[in-house]
Amino acid sequence: MIEQYYNRFNPADNYEQVLFRSDRVLQSAELNEIQAATVARLQGIGDALFKDGDIVRDARVRVDPDSGETICEAGAVYLRGSVRAVASSKLTIPVIGNVSIGLYLKESVVTELEAPALRNPASGTRGYQEPGAARQKLVPVWGVENDGRTGDFYPIYQVENGMLRAKEAPPNLDGVTQALARYDRDSSGGSYVVSGLNVAAAADVSGSQVYTVSEGRARVNGFGVALPTSRRVLHNATPDLRNIGDESHISSTVAAQRVDVNRVPLASIASVSILREKTASVVHGSFTNAKDLLPDTSVSKIVSVTLGGTTYAAGTDYKLSSDMVDWSLPGTEPSPGTTYQVTYQYRTTVTPTAIDDTGFTVTGAVASSEIFVSYSQKLPRIDRLCVNADGGLVWLKGVAAEINPLPPAVPDTLLALASVQQTWQAIRPVSNDGVRVVPMQDIANINARMDYLSSMIAQQMLKTDAANRDTSLKKGMFVDPFLNDDLRDQGVAQTAAIVGGKLTLSVTTVPNQVGSDVKKPTALNYALTPVLSQLMRTGDMLINPYSAFDPIPAEVTLTPAIDRWTEVSTNWSSPLTTRIVRGGGEFSHLEENIFNNLISSSSKAIETLRQQQVRFSLSGFGPNETLTSVTFDGIAVTPTP
């Protein structure tokens, strides 16, 4: 700051106002404190809605991923408690690595020396053209972090390998955005794709996997992410390796042959060992029964030993001993110092050719011999491409396994866009399995399809039930299981009855009537015998001797008070036939068998009662009480005294 400038404002003092007194001088520090307090209050309100670097209007950035040329548009950005206008600018940024593009807030003090217009313009006064207060100037300028510019840097955009990260479209109200994010997380989980953001694999470039992410919008952990244009993503995927040692293969020919390994894809070959056949000239030792060293190691078999027209026999004339021809056997041997020909097989390591993901080519292996291969296998893996709340694309590495590799778990702060099956071969499937918003029209279509399926299932159930019930439709045969009377012809009088699953003749019963001499229910003669008696009694007293209660209302008696009736409809004689009362002898034994077969039942509430005459009587009126009116269910009736 400049000289002669004083400002004692401190938010921790909690001063609310500056109180000027008439008998005291006005201090310049007090005026500065008023300005600082006002700025602090406005910044507190602004910080509740915005954060430094939030875009209020325009201020877009376009980056050329090949050259790094960046065009920064003019706009308005919230910085240090105020929405500040930003001029357009051009930058050149690196296209490798992560770069932060933002604004440098340059601060300066302007006095009458830099701006003569700040002198007192009041002509004709004593202070005309005298210097007054200075001005503090804050100018935001586009720049790249740590590019040597002066001022405080506020990052706004992030660029990864020349690709601009997605950023929520302005205006950015931080307080409102946080509230919406919290609501979105509570209601729908907060992470889902709104539209677009489809991932597809492209041709690899310089050993790096290339993927394209289409333009679209998403909500990540409640915050909006928008990609206005498609993006290209480079992924340096590193496979997990498994080392396999001495895998055995059988040689088919001495010439060049193709060998396919058992575990693919092949990452690298450590060694290839073959059994090779060779003929060499060996000089016999200077004494008999000597051992002649062969020129190669790891000799497994001597095929033949010849000298001129003589062929020596293995096991009789010589034997193989520690990579040497041992002539200690009692058979014949060449003269000392002579040169003879030895054909032998030895194991050696060779360099394969034509290596690819599945195998290689080798030459010189003895037919039907073993070829041992030590190599590394690339294990399959499932990786996931995710996006974070800042619009950055993040790769998650899965658990590699030859069978059923496991995809990685996605944390709540990320949204999975796609899963990539790392087969490490030419074909690399990409599955766009991210959570996506289902449009209302699709939900309506799903509900319509479910309703259609439900109706089809109901129709099929009805058809199945009809086929099971109406057995006469099966192959033209009529079969009645005699469960009930449903399959009987209701248009023809039936004389048989179905009882207990059998068809039998119906039985007509006539009940015996009680004799005419019995006028009322009569029992046998009897004599009463006391079983329990109470010979004592207790006293009584009035509970309410002063009759302190409301008059007892009149008593109304309805006759009948409850109406019960039964309606019976008999279509078949089977129920009557099933219930039979049998008796025998001189009334010494009675037997009654009752069978109740409930085939089906249904019930429903009746809408109205049947018409019935109801008599009523009213009693319990006190002296001088007058009856004014009588209503029954809202209908006025006239009683008869």
C-alpha positions as CSV (number, residue, x, y, z in Angstrom):
1,M,0.0,0.0,0.0
2,I,0.9,3.6,-0.2
3,E,2.2,5.9,2.5
4,Q,-0.1,7.7,4.8
5,Y,-2.7,5.0,4.4
6,Y,-4.2,3.6,7.6
7,N,-6.8,0.8,8.0
8,R,-7.5,-0.8,11.3
9,F,-10.4,-3.0,10.2
10,N,-10.3,-6.5,11.7
11,P,-13.3,-8.8,11.4
12,A,-12.5,-10.4,14.8
13,D,-13.3,-7.1,16.5
14,N,-17.0,-7.5,15.6
15,Y,-17.5,-3.8,15.1
16,E,-21.0,-3.1,13.7
17,Q,-20.9,0.6,12.9
18,V,-18.5,3.6,13.0
19,L,-20.2,6.2,15.3
20,F,-19.1,9.8,14.5
21,R,-19.1,12.4,17.3
22,S,-19.6,16.1,16.7
23,D,-16.8,17.2,18.9
24,R,-14.2,14.8,17.5
25,V,-12.1,15.0,14.4
26,L,-12.7,12.8,11.3
27,Q,-9.9,10.3,10.7
28,S,-9.0,8.9,7.3
29,A,-8.6,5.6,8.9
30,E,-12.2,5.6,9.9
31,L,-13.3,6.1,6.3
32,N,-11.0,3.3,5.2
33,E,-12.6,1.1,7.9
34,I,-16.1,1.9,6.6
35,Q,-15.1,0.7,3.1
36,A,-13.3,-2.4,4.4
37,A,-16.3,-3.4,6.6
38,T,-18.7,-2.9,3.7
39,V,-16.5,-5.1,1.4
40,A,-16.3,-7.8,4.1
41,R,-20.0,-7.9,4.5
42,L,-20.7,-8.2,0.8
43,Q,-18.0,-10.9,0.5
44,G,-19.6,-12.9,3.2
45,I,-22.9,-12.9,1.4
46,G,-21.2,-13.6,-1.9
47,D,-19.2,-16.5,-0.5
48,A,-22.4,-18.1,0.7
49,L,-23.6,-18.3,-2.9
50,F,-20.4,-18.6,-4.9
51,K,-16.8,-19.7,-4.5
52,D,-13.8,-18.1,-6.0
53,G,-13.6,-19.1,-9.7
54,D,-17.3,-19.7,-10.3
55,I,-18.4,-18.6,-13.7
56,V,-21.3,-16.2,-13.8
57,R,-21.4,-15.5,-17.5
58,D,-19.6,-16.7,-20.6
59,A,-15.8,-17.1,-19.9
60,R,-15.5,-20.2,-22.0
61,V,-12.2,-21.8,-23.0
62,R,-11.3,-23.7,-26.2
63,V,-8.2,-25.8,-26.4
64,D,-6.5,-27.2,-29.5
65,P,-5.3,-30.7,-28.3
66,D,-2.6,-30.9,-30.9
67,S,-0.9,-27.4,-30.7
68,G,-2.0,-26.3,-27.2
69,E,-3.3,-23.0,-28.5
70,T,-6.1,-21.8,-26.1
71,I,-8.7,-19.1,-26.7
72,C,-10.2,-17.7,-23.5
73,E,-13.4,-15.8,-24.0
74,A,-14.5,-12.6,-22.1
75,G,-17.1,-13.1,-19.4
76,A,-17.8,-12.6,-15.7
77,V,-16.2,-14.6,-12.9
78,Y,-16.7,-14.4,-9.1
79,L,-13.4,-13.5,-7.4
80,R,-12.7,-12.3,-3.9
81,G,-16.2,-11.2,-3.0
82,S,-17.2,-9.6,-6.3
83,V,-18.3,-10.6,-9.8
84,R,-15.5,-9.3,-12.0
85,A,-15.4,-8.7,-15.7
86,V,-12.7,-10.7,-17.6
87,A,-11.3,-9.7,-21.0
88,S,-10.6,-12.3,-23.7
89,S,-7.1,-13.6,-24.2
90,K,-5.0,-16.2,-26.0
91,L,-2.6,-18.7,-24.4
92,T,-0.4,-21.6,-25.3
93,I,-0.4,-24.5,-22.9
94,P,1.4,-27.8,-22.8
95,V,-0.5,-30.8,-24.3
96,I,1.2,-33.3,-22.0
97,G,0.1,-33.6,-18.4
98,N,-2.4,-31.7,-16.2
99,V,-2.7,-28.0,-16.7
100,S,-4.8,-25.5,-14.7
101,I,-6.2,-22.5,-16.6
102,G,-7.5,-19.7,-14.5
103,L,-7.3,-16.0,-13.6
104,Y,-4.5,-14.0,-12.0
105,L,-5.9,-11.1,-9.9
106,K,-3.5,-8.3,-10.3
107,E,-3.6,-5.7,-7.6
108,S,-2.2,-2.1,-7.9
109,V,-2.6,1.4,-6.4
110,V,-3.3,4.3,-8.7
111,T,-2.5,7.9,-7.5
112,E,-2.7,11.3,-9.0
113,L,0.7,10.6,-10.5
114,E,-0.6,7.8,-12.7
115,A,-4.0,9.4,-13.2
116,P,-4.0,13.2,-13.1
117,A,-7.8,13.1,-13.3
118,L,-7.8,12.1,-9.6
119,R,-6.9,15.6,-8.5
120,N,-9.6,17.8,-7.1
121,P,-11.8,19.0,-10.0
122,A,-13.6,21.7,-8.0
123,S,-12.4,24.9,-9.6
124,G,-12.6,28.1,-7.6
125,T,-11.9,26.4,-4.3
126,R,-8.8,26.3,-2.1
127,G,-8.3,22.6,-2.9
128,Y,-8.5,22.9,-6.6
129,Q,-6.1,20.5,-8.4
130,E,-4.8,19.2,-5.0
131,P,-4.1,15.5,-4.7
132,G,-6.7,13.4,-2.8
133,A,-7.4,9.8,-2.1
134,A,-5.7,7.0,-4.1
135,R,-7.5,4.1,-5.8
136,Q,-7.0,0.3,-5.4
137,K,-7.2,-1.5,-8.7
138,L,-7.9,-5.2,-9.2
139,V,-7.7,-6.6,-12.7
140,P,-8.3,-10.4,-13.5
141,V,-6.1,-11.7,-16.4
142,W,-6.3,-15.2,-18.0
143,G,-3.2,-17.3,-17.3
144,V,-1.8,-20.8,-16.5
145,E,-0.8,-21.8,-13.0
146,N,2.9,-21.1,-12.3
147,D,3.6,-19.3,-15.6
148,G,5.5,-16.5,-13.9
149,R,2.7,-13.9,-13.7
150,T,2.1,-11.8,-10.6
151,G,-1.0,-11.8,-8.5
152,D,-3.1,-14.4,-6.8
153,F,-4.1,-17.3,-9.1
154,Y,-7.6,-18.8,-9.1
155,P,-8.0,-22.0,-11.1
156,I,-11.1,-22.4,-13.2
157,Y,-10.5,-25.1,-15.9
158,Q,-8.5,-28.3,-15.8
159,V,-6.8,-29.7,-19.0
160,E,-5.6,-33.3,-19.2
161,N,-3.2,-34.1,-22.1
162,G,-4.7,-31.4,-24.2
163,M,-8.3,-32.3,-23.4
164,L,-10.5,-29.8,-21.4
165,R,-12.4,-31.3,-18.4
166,A,-16.1,-30.8,-18.3
167,K,-17.5,-28.1,-16.1
168,E,-21.0,-27.2,-15.0
169,A,-22.5,-24.5,-17.2
170,P,-22.8,-21.1,-15.7
171,P,-24.2,-19.5,-13.6
172,N,-22.6,-21.4,-10.8
173,L,-24.3,-20.6,-7.5
174,D,-22.2,-22.6,-5.0
175,G,-24.8,-22.5,-2.2
176,V,-27.7,-23.5,-4.5
177,T,-25.5,-26.1,-6.2
178,Q,-24.6,-27.7,-2.8
179,A,-28.3,-27.8,-1.8
180,L,-29.3,-29.3,-5.2
181,A,-26.5,-31.9,-4.9
182,R,-27.7,-32.9,-1.4
183,Y,-31.3,-33.3,-2.6
184,D,-30.1,-35.3,-5.7
185,R,-28.1,-37.6,-3.5
186,D,-31.0,-38.2,-1.1
187,S,-33.6,-38.7,-3.8
188,S,-31.9,-40.6,-6.6
189,G,-28.4,-41.6,-5.4
190,G,-26.8,-38.5,-7.0
191,S,-24.8,-40.3,-9.8
192,Y,-26.3,-41.1,-13.2
193,V,-26.0,-40.3,-16.8
194,V,-28.6,-37.8,-18.1
195,S,-27.8,-38.1,-21.8
196,G,-24.9,-39.1,-24.1
197,L,-21.5,-40.0,-22.6
198,N,-21.2,-43.2,-24.7
199,V,-17.7,-44.8,-24.7
200,A,-16.3,-46.5,-27.7
201,A,-12.8,-48.0,-28.4
202,A,-10.7,-46.6,-31.2
203,A,-7.4,-47.7,-32.8
204,D,-4.4,-47.7,-30.5
205,V,-1.8,-45.0,-30.8
206,S,1.9,-45.7,-30.0
207,G,1.0,-48.5,-27.6
208,S,-1.7,-46.5,-25.7
209,Q,-5.3,-47.5,-25.8
210,V,-7.6,-44.8,-27.3
211,Y,-11.3,-44.3,-26.4
212,T,-13.8,-41.7,-27.3
213,V,-16.4,-40.3,-25.0
214,S,-19.4,-38.6,-26.7
215,E,-20.8,-35.3,-25.6
216,G,-23.5,-35.5,-22.9
217,R,-24.5,-34.6,-19.4
218,A,-24.5,-36.4,-16.1
219,R,-24.9,-35.9,-12.3
220,V,-21.9,-37.1,-10.2
221,N,-22.5,-37.2,-6.5
222,G,-25.2,-34.6,-7.0
223,F,-23.2,-32.1,-9.1
224,G,-23.8,-31.5,-12.7
225,V,-21.2,-32.4,-15.3
226,A,-21.5,-31.4,-19.0
227,L,-19.3,-32.3,-22.0
228,P,-20.3,-30.0,-24.8
229,T,-18.1,-31.9,-27.3
230,S,-16.8,-35.5,-27.5
231,R,-13.4,-36.3,-26.0
232,R,-10.6,-38.6,-26.8
233,V,-9.1,-40.5,-23.9
234,L,-5.6,-42.1,-23.9
235,H,-5.1,-45.0,-21.5
236,N,-1.7,-46.6,-20.8
237,A,-3.1,-49.9,-19.6
238,T,-0.5,-52.2,-18.0
239,P,-1.4,-55.9,-17.9
240,D,-1.0,-58.2,-14.9
241,L,1.4,-61.0,-15.7
242,R,1.6,-64.6,-14.7
243,N,4.9,-66.4,-15.2
244,I,4.7,-69.9,-16.6
245,G,7.8,-72.1,-16.6
246,D,8.8,-75.1,-18.8
247,E,5.6,-75.6,-20.6
248,S,6.0,-78.8,-22.7
249,H,5.2,-79.1,-26.4
250,I,5.9,-82.0,-28.8
251,S,7.9,-81.2,-31.9
252,S,6.4,-82.3,-35.2
253,T,9.4,-81.7,-37.6
254,V,13.0,-80.5,-37.7
255,A,12.0,-77.7,-40.0
256,A,10.4,-74.5,-39.0
257,Q,7.2,-75.2,-37.0
258,R,4.5,-73.2,-35.3
259,V,4.1,-73.6,-31.5
260,D,1.0,-72.2,-29.8
261,V,1.2,-71.7,-26.1
262,N,-1.5,-73.0,-23.7
263,R,-2.1,-69.7,-21.9
264,V,-2.9,-66.7,-24.1
265,P,-2.3,-63.9,-24.7
266,L,1.4,-64.1,-24.6
267,A,3.3,-61.2,-23.1
268,S,6.9,-62.2,-23.4
269,I,9.1,-65.3,-23.8
270,A,11.8,-65.9,-21.2
271,S,13.3,-69.0,-22.9
272,V,12.7,-71.8,-25.5
273,S,14.6,-75.0,-25.0
274,I,14.7,-77.7,-27.8
275,L,16.4,-81.0,-28.4
276,R,18.7,-80.5,-31.4
277,E,20.6,-83.2,-33.4
278,K,24.2,-82.5,-34.5
279,T,27.1,-84.4,-36.1
280,A,30.6,-83.4,-35.0
281,S,34.2,-84.6,-35.6
282,V,35.9,-85.8,-32.4
283,V,39.5,-86.6,-32.0
284,H,40.1,-89.8,-29.9
285,G,42.3,-89.5,-26.9
286,S,46.0,-90.4,-26.9
287,F,45.4,-93.6,-25.0
288,T,42.9,-96.4,-25.0
289,N,39.8,-96.4,-22.9
290,A,39.8,-92.6,-23.0
291,K,36.8,-90.3,-22.7
292,D,36.4,-87.8,-25.6
293,L,34.6,-84.5,-24.7
294,L,31.7,-83.5,-27.0
295,P,31.6,-79.8,-28.2
296,D,28.1,-79.2,-26.6
297,T,26.7,-79.5,-23.2
298,S,23.4,-81.1,-22.0
299,V,23.8,-84.0,-24.3
300,S,21.0,-86.4,-23.9
301,K,21.7,-89.2,-26.4
302,I,24.4,-90.4,-28.9
303,V,22.7,-91.4,-32.1
304,S,25.8,-93.0,-33.9
305,V,29.6,-93.1,-33.8
306,T,31.3,-93.9,-37.2
307,L,34.9,-94.0,-38.5
308,G,35.1,-94.5,-42.2
309,G,33.0,-97.6,-42.9
310,T,33.0,-98.7,-39.3
311,T,30.0,-98.1,-37.0
312,Y,30.5,-98.6,-33.3
313,A,27.8,-100.1,-31.1
314,A,26.4,-98.2,-28.2
315,G,26.5,-100.0,-24.9
316,T,29.1,-102.5,-26.3
317,D,31.9,-100.2,-27.6
318,Y,31.1,-96.9,-26.0
319,K,28.6,-95.1,-23.7
320,L,27.6,-91.5,-22.9
321,S,29.1,-90.2,-19.7
322,S,28.9,-86.5,-18.6
323,D,28.7,-85.1,-22.2
324,M,31.7,-87.4,-23.2
325,V,32.1,-90.5,-25.3
326,D,33.3,-93.1,-22.9
327,W,35.5,-95.9,-24.5
328,S,36.0,-97.8,-21.3
329,L,33.8,-100.7,-22.4
330,P,35.5,-104.0,-23.5
331,G,34.4,-103.5,-27.1
332,T,36.4,-102.1,-30.0
333,E,37.5,-98.4,-30.2
334,P,39.3,-96.1,-32.6
335,S,43.0,-95.9,-32.5
336,P,44.4,-93.1,-30.3
337,G,44.6,-89.7,-32.1
338,T,42.2,-90.7,-34.9
339,T,39.2,-88.5,-35.8
340,Y,35.7,-90.0,-35.9
341,Q,32.2,-88.7,-36.5
342,V,29.6,-88.5,-33.6
343,T,25.9,-87.8,-34.2
344,Y,24.3,-86.8,-30.9
345,Q,21.2,-84.9,-29.5
346,Y,21.6,-82.2,-27.0
347,R,19.3,-79.6,-25.3
348,T,19.9,-76.0,-26.1
349,T,18.1,-72.6,-25.8
350,V,17.1,-71.0,-29.1
351,T,15.6,-67.6,-30.0
352,P,12.1,-68.0,-31.4
353,T,10.8,-66.0,-34.4
354,A,7.3,-64.7,-35.5
355,I,6.2,-64.1,-31.9
356,D,2.6,-62.9,-31.5
357,D,-0.2,-63.1,-28.9
358,T,-0.7,-66.9,-29.3
359,G,2.7,-68.4,-30.0
360,F,5.9,-68.4,-32.0
361,T,8.0,-70.2,-34.6
362,V,11.0,-72.4,-33.9
363,T,13.4,-74.4,-36.1
364,G,15.7,-77.3,-35.5
365,A,13.8,-79.3,-32.8
366,V,14.1,-83.1,-33.2
367,A,10.8,-84.7,-34.3
368,S,8.8,-86.1,-31.4
369,S,11.0,-84.4,-28.9
370,E,9.8,-82.0,-26.2
371,I,10.0,-78.2,-26.6
372,F,10.1,-76.4,-23.2
373,V,8.8,-72.8,-23.1
374,S,9.0,-70.3,-20.2
375,Y,6.9,-67.2,-20.8
376,S,4.6,-64.6,-19.2
377,Q,0.8,-64.5,-19.8
378,K,-1.3,-61.4,-19.8
379,L,-4.2,-62.0,-17.4
380,P,-7.7,-60.8,-18.5
381,R,-9.0,-57.8,-16.5
382,I,-12.1,-55.5,-16.4
383,D,-11.3,-51.8,-16.1
384,R,-13.9,-49.1,-15.6
385,L,-13.9,-45.6,-17.0
386,C,-15.5,-43.2,-14.6
387,V,-16.1,-39.4,-14.3
388,N,-15.8,-37.3,-11.2
389,A,-17.7,-34.3,-10.1
390,D,-15.1,-32.0,-11.7
391,G,-15.6,-33.6,-15.1
392,G,-12.3,-35.5,-15.0
393,L,-12.1,-39.0,-16.4
394,V,-10.8,-41.6,-14.0
395,W,-9.7,-45.2,-14.7
396,L,-10.3,-47.9,-12.1
397,K,-8.3,-51.1,-12.3
398,G,-10.1,-54.4,-11.8
399,V,-8.9,-57.7,-10.3
400,A,-7.2,-59.7,-13.0
401,A,-7.9,-63.5,-13.3
402,E,-7.8,-66.0,-16.1
403,I,-11.5,-67.0,-15.4
404,N,-14.2,-64.6,-14.2
405,P,-12.1,-61.4,-13.5
406,L,-13.8,-59.0,-11.1
407,P,-14.6,-55.4,-12.0
408,P,-13.5,-52.7,-9.6
409,A,-15.9,-51.2,-7.1
410,V,-16.9,-47.7,-7.9
411,P,-16.8,-45.2,-5.0
412,D,-19.7,-42.8,-4.4
413,T,-17.7,-39.8,-5.6
414,L,-17.4,-41.3,-9.1
415,L,-19.9,-42.3,-11.9
416,A,-19.1,-45.4,-13.9
417,L,-19.5,-44.7,-17.7
418,A,-18.3,-48.0,-19.2
419,S,-16.5,-51.3,-18.5
420,V,-13.6,-52.3,-20.7
421,Q,-12.7,-56.0,-21.0
422,Q,-9.0,-56.0,-21.2
423,T,-8.4,-59.1,-23.3
424,W,-5.0,-57.7,-24.5
425,Q,-5.9,-58.8,-28.0
426,A,-7.2,-57.0,-31.1
427,I,-10.8,-57.2,-29.9
428,R,-11.4,-55.3,-26.7
429,P,-15.2,-55.2,-25.8
430,V,-16.6,-52.0,-24.3
431,S,-19.8,-52.2,-22.3
432,N,-21.7,-48.9,-21.6
433,D,-23.1,-50.1,-18.3
434,G,-23.3,-46.8,-16.4
435,V,-26.5,-45.9,-14.5
436,R,-28.7,-43.8,-16.8
437,V,-31.9,-41.8,-16.4
438,V,-35.0,-43.6,-17.8
439,P,-37.3,-41.1,-19.6
440,M,-40.9,-41.0,-18.5
441,Q,-42.1,-42.2,-21.9
442,D,-39.9,-45.3,-21.5
443,I,-41.4,-45.9,-18.1
444,A,-44.9,-45.6,-19.5
445,N,-44.0,-48.1,-22.3
446,I,-42.7,-50.5,-19.7
447,N,-45.9,-50.2,-17.7
448,A,-47.9,-50.8,-20.8
449,R,-45.9,-53.9,-21.6
450,M,-46.3,-55.2,-18.1
451,D,-50.1,-54.7,-18.3
452,Y,-50.1,-56.6,-21.6
453,L,-48.1,-59.5,-20.1
454,S,-50.4,-59.6,-17.1
455,S,-53.5,-59.8,-19.4
456,M,-51.8,-62.6,-21.5
457,I,-50.9,-64.5,-18.4
458,A,-54.5,-64.2,-17.1
459,Q,-55.9,-65.4,-20.4
460,Q,-53.5,-68.4,-20.4
461,M,-54.5,-69.3,-16.8
462,L,-58.2,-69.2,-17.9
463,K,-57.4,-71.4,-20.9
464,T,-55.5,-73.8,-18.7
465,D,-58.3,-73.9,-16.1
466,A,-60.9,-74.4,-18.8
467,A,-58.9,-77.3,-20.2
468,N,-58.6,-78.9,-16.8
469,R,-62.2,-78.5,-16.0
470,D,-63.9,-79.3,-19.3
471,T,-62.3,-82.7,-20.0
472,S,-64.8,-83.4,-22.7
473,L,-62.7,-81.3,-25.0
474,K,-59.8,-83.8,-24.8
475,K,-59.7,-86.1,-27.8
476,G,-63.5,-86.1,-28.1
477,M,-63.9,-88.2,-24.9
478,F,-66.3,-87.3,-22.1
479,V,-64.9,-88.0,-18.6
480,D,-66.7,-87.0,-15.5
481,P,-64.7,-87.4,-12.2
482,F,-68.0,-87.2,-10.2
483,L,-66.7,-84.4,-8.0
484,N,-69.8,-82.3,-8.4
485,D,-72.8,-81.7,-10.7
486,D,-71.0,-79.2,-13.0
487,L,-70.7,-81.6,-15.9
488,R,-74.3,-82.9,-15.8
489,D,-76.8,-81.8,-18.4
490,Q,-79.0,-79.3,-16.7
491,G,-81.5,-79.4,-19.5
492,V,-82.5,-83.0,-18.8
493,A,-84.2,-84.3,-15.7
494,Q,-81.7,-86.1,-13.6
495,T,-82.7,-89.2,-11.5
496,A,-79.2,-90.0,-10.1
497,A,-77.1,-88.3,-7.5
498,I,-73.3,-87.9,-7.0
499,V,-72.3,-89.0,-3.5
500,G,-68.7,-89.3,-2.4
501,G,-67.3,-89.4,-5.9
502,K,-69.8,-92.1,-7.1
503,L,-72.9,-91.9,-9.2
504,T,-75.8,-93.6,-7.4
505,L,-79.6,-93.6,-7.4
506,S,-81.2,-90.7,-5.6
507,V,-82.9,-91.4,-2.3
508,T,-86.1,-89.7,-1.3
509,T,-86.7,-89.6,2.4
510,V,-89.9,-88.9,4.3
511,P,-89.3,-87.7,7.9
512,N,-91.5,-89.1,10.6
513,Q,-93.8,-86.5,12.1
514,V,-94.2,-86.1,15.9
515,G,-97.4,-87.5,17.3
516,S,-100.5,-85.3,17.6
517,D,-100.6,-85.9,21.4
518,V,-97.4,-84.0,21.9
519,K,-98.3,-80.3,22.0
520,K,-95.0,-78.9,23.1
521,P,-91.4,-80.0,23.7
522,T,-91.6,-82.8,26.2
523,A,-88.9,-84.5,28.3
524,L,-88.9,-87.7,30.4
525,N,-90.2,-87.6,33.9
526,Y,-87.7,-86.3,36.3
527,A,-87.1,-85.0,39.8
528,L,-85.1,-81.9,40.7
529,T,-82.1,-82.5,43.0
530,P,-80.2,-79.6,44.5
531,V,-76.6,-79.5,43.3
532,L,-75.6,-76.0,44.5
533,S,-77.6,-73.9,47.0
534,Q,-77.1,-70.5,48.7
535,L,-78.9,-70.3,52.0
536,M,-77.5,-66.9,53.0
537,R,-78.3,-63.5,51.6
538,T,-76.7,-60.1,51.9
539,G,-78.1,-56.7,52.7
540,D,-78.5,-53.8,50.3
541,M,-78.3,-50.0,50.3
542,L,-79.0,-47.2,48.0
543,I,-76.1,-46.2,45.8
544,N,-77.6,-42.8,44.9
545,P,-80.1,-42.0,47.5
546,Y,-80.7,-38.5,46.3
547,S,-81.4,-39.5,42.7
548,A,-78.7,-37.1,41.3
549,F,-78.9,-38.2,37.7
550,D,-80.6,-37.3,34.4
551,P,-84.0,-38.7,33.8
552,I,-84.0,-42.2,32.3
553,P,-85.0,-42.0,28.7
554,A,-88.0,-43.8,27.3
555,E,-87.6,-47.4,26.3
556,V,-88.2,-48.4,22.7
557,T,-88.8,-52.0,21.8
558,L,-88.7,-53.2,18.1
559,T,-90.4,-56.4,17.1
560,P,-88.5,-58.0,15.5
561,A,-85.4,-56.3,16.7
562,I,-83.1,-58.4,14.3
563,D,-84.2,-59.8,11.0
564,R,-82.5,-63.1,10.0
565,W,-83.5,-65.1,7.0
566,T,-82.0,-67.8,4.8
567,E,-82.6,-68.3,1.1
568,V,-81.9,-71.8,-0.2
569,S,-81.8,-72.8,-3.8
570,T,-81.6,-76.5,-4.6
571,N,-80.6,-77.5,-8.2
572,W,-79.6,-81.1,-7.7
573,S,-80.8,-84.0,-5.5
574,S,-77.3,-84.9,-4.5
575,P,-77.1,-82.9,-1.3
576,L,-80.5,-84.3,-0.2
577,T,-79.4,-87.8,-0.9
578,T,-76.1,-87.5,0.9
579,R,-77.8,-86.6,4.3
580,I,-79.7,-89.8,5.5
581,V,-81.0,-90.5,9.0
582,R,-81.2,-94.2,9.7
583,G,-82.7,-96.0,12.8
584,G,-83.4,-99.6,13.8
585,G,-84.8,-101.7,16.6
586,E,-87.2,-100.7,19.3
587,F,-85.8,-97.1,19.3
588,S,-82.8,-98.6,21.2
589,H,-80.2,-97.2,18.7
590,L,-80.2,-94.1,16.6
591,E,-77.4,-93.3,14.0
592,E,-77.1,-90.2,12.0
593,N,-74.4,-89.5,9.3
594,I,-74.1,-86.0,7.8
595,F,-71.7,-85.2,4.9
596,N,-71.0,-81.6,4.0
597,N,-69.3,-81.1,0.6
598,L,-68.5,-77.5,0.1
599,I,-67.7,-77.1,-3.6
600,S,-67.6,-73.4,-3.7
601,S,-69.0,-70.4,-1.9
602,S,-69.2,-66.7,-2.4
603,S,-70.5,-63.8,-0.3
604,K,-71.3,-60.2,-0.8
605,A,-72.9,-57.4,1.1
606,I,-76.6,-56.9,0.3
607,E,-77.6,-53.5,-0.9
608,T,-81.0,-53.4,0.8
609,L,-82.9,-55.3,3.5
610,R,-85.9,-57.2,2.6
611,Q,-89.3,-55.6,3.2
612,Q,-90.5,-56.4,6.7
613,Q,-93.2,-55.0,9.0
614,V,-91.7,-53.8,12.3
615,R,-93.8,-53.1,15.4
616,F,-92.5,-50.9,18.1
617,S,-93.6,-49.9,21.6
618,L,-92.6,-46.9,23.6
619,S,-92.7,-46.9,27.4
620,G,-91.1,-45.3,30.4
621,F,-92.5,-41.8,30.2
622,G,-92.8,-39.8,33.4
623,P,-95.8,-37.9,34.6
624,N,-96.8,-34.9,32.5
625,E,-94.3,-35.8,29.7
626,T,-95.7,-35.0,26.2
627,L,-94.7,-37.0,23.1
628,T,-94.2,-34.6,20.2
629,S,-93.0,-36.8,17.4
630,V,-91.7,-40.3,16.5
631,T,-89.4,-41.0,13.5
632,F,-88.0,-44.3,12.3
633,D,-84.9,-44.1,10.1
634,G,-85.8,-40.5,9.3
635,I,-89.5,-41.5,8.5
636,A,-92.2,-39.9,10.6
637,V,-94.6,-42.5,12.1
638,T,-97.8,-42.1,14.1
639,P,-97.9,-44.2,17.2
640,T,-101.1,-45.6,18.6
641,P,-101.7,-45.1,22.4
